[in-house]
Amino acid sequence: MAAIDATQFPTYGQKFRITGRIESSTTRNPITGGLTGVASSISKDGAAFAATATTATEIGATGYFVLDLSVAEMTATSIIVKISATNANSVEFYEEIRTVNLSEGVGHWKDQTVVRLEQAFVLLSAFFTNQHSLTLNSESVLGRDNTTVMATGSVSGLTNSGSTVTRSKMS
């Protein structure tokens, strides 16, 4: 039942788990005894609502539910999810989600996709604390052993005045 590969925060292009409850409009307490006619829909970046790939699953007969959104459903910047039930006096649940895009496109300082926040921290740490190899056309970030190349990129705006080389940008 658990989506072990879902992220704990809404990330663009990563599975994400939503939890919530369907409440009674009269008491504002969760509807217990079993939800009926559960329906889940999603709107991505303001598009029309469409059914989700999976339906919200009630946890026992408590009125609480989980809904796992797929990778495809998380490919938007702004997402609205609605979950409803046909029980009498049930109030529709909705959640607005703003995704974070951790990917780096081609031409950035490290030509690879970051899919986990931990990877970004490791690469940034390597970039700031390890050795750099700089030539007139490229720059490399070396690992702790000073030989393993962690990232490479082309360098623009280099000037050479005597023995000092300065750079304006690495892409």
N, C-alpha and C positions, 0 to 999 in steps of 0.2 A: 504494500500500500504506500509506503514512503517513497518519495522521489529522491533517491540518494544523490542523484546528479543535478538536482535543482539548486539554484543559488539562494542565499539567504537575503539577498537584496536584488531588486529588479534590474537585471542586466540585459542589454540589447542582445538578442540572439541566444539567450540561455534559458533553460527551463526555469520556471518560477512557481512556487506554491503559494496559494492564497488560502487563508483560513478565515472563518467568520461564523455568523449565526443568522438564522431567519427568526425575526421577532414577531410577537403578537402586537397588533396595532392598539389593542386595548390595555395591555399590561406592560408592554415593552420588554417582557421576559422572553427567553427563547421558547419556541413552540416545541413541546415535548410530545412523545408518543409516536413519533415518526413523521417525517415530511413526505408529502405526496406531490406528484407532478413537478418534480424539481427540473428546472430549465436553466441553462447557463448560456449567456451570449457575450460577445466581445465587439468593441469598436476600436479600430486601430487608426490613429491620426485623424479622427473625425469622420471616418467612413461609416456607412450604415452598419447597424448591429447584425451580427451573424452568429449562428450557433458555434459554441466552442467544440474542439475536437473530442473532449471528454466532458462528462457532466459532473457537477459537484456531488461528492459522496458524503452522506450524513454519517457522523460518528455516533454509532449506537442509535438511540432514539432520543437524542438530546437537543436537536435543533441546530447543533453546531456541525460544520462541514469543512471539507478540504476540497480544493480544486487545483489540479496541476495543469498549468499552461505549457504548451509545447514550445519548442524552439521557434517554429513558424509563427506562432501567436505572439511571441515576444519580439518580433522584428518591426517595431514601431517606437517612436519617441514618446507618444502619449497614448495610453490605453485606458479604456473604461470597461470594466467587467460588471455584468448584472447577473444576479442569481435570484430566482424566484421559486415559490412553491404555491400549489393550489389550495393549501390548507386555509380554512376560514380565518379571516383577520390577519393573514400573513403580510408582512411588510417586505418589499423587495430589498435585497442587499445589493449595494454597489460599491465599487472601489475604483478610484482613479489612480493610475500607475504612471510614473515618469521613469523611463528606463535610463540607465547610464550606459554609454557606449565606450567600452574599454579597448576597442580594436584600433589599431594603427594602420593606416593605409600605406601603400607603396610610396616610397620617397621620404618617409619619415626616418628619424635617426636610427631606428632598428627595424629593418624590413621583416617584421613578423607580426602575427596577430596575438594580442594579449587576451586570453579568455578567462583568466582568473586574476583577481586583484593581487594575490600573493606573487604571481609571476612578475607583475609590474613593479612591485617593490624590490624584488631580487634584481631585476634588470636596471632599475634606477640606482640601486645601491652600487652595483658594479660600475655603472657609468660615472658616478660621482666619487667613488673611493679608489678605483683602480687606475692603472696606467693607461695612457693614451699614446697611440703611435700616429704621428701627423706627417703627411707629405704634402706637396703642393696640390694634389688632386683628391686625396682621401684621408679619412681619419678612422682609426680603429680603437675600440675600447677593449682592453685586455683583461683577462681574468686574474685571479689572485696569484697564479703562477707566472704572470707576466708574459705568457706565451700563447695561451688559449684566447682566440678572438671571440668576444662576446657579441659585438655589434660592429658594423662598418657602415660608412656613408661617404658620399661625395662632399667635398668642401668647396664653397664658393667665396669670393671676395678676399682671397689670400693676397697679402702683400709681403714683399721680402725687402727689408731695409737692412743691409749688412748681415749680421748674424741673428737678427730677430725676425721671426715669422709670426704674423698675426692672422687670425681668421675671423670672418664676420658671421658665418653661418655653416652649420652642418646639416645636410638633409638626408 
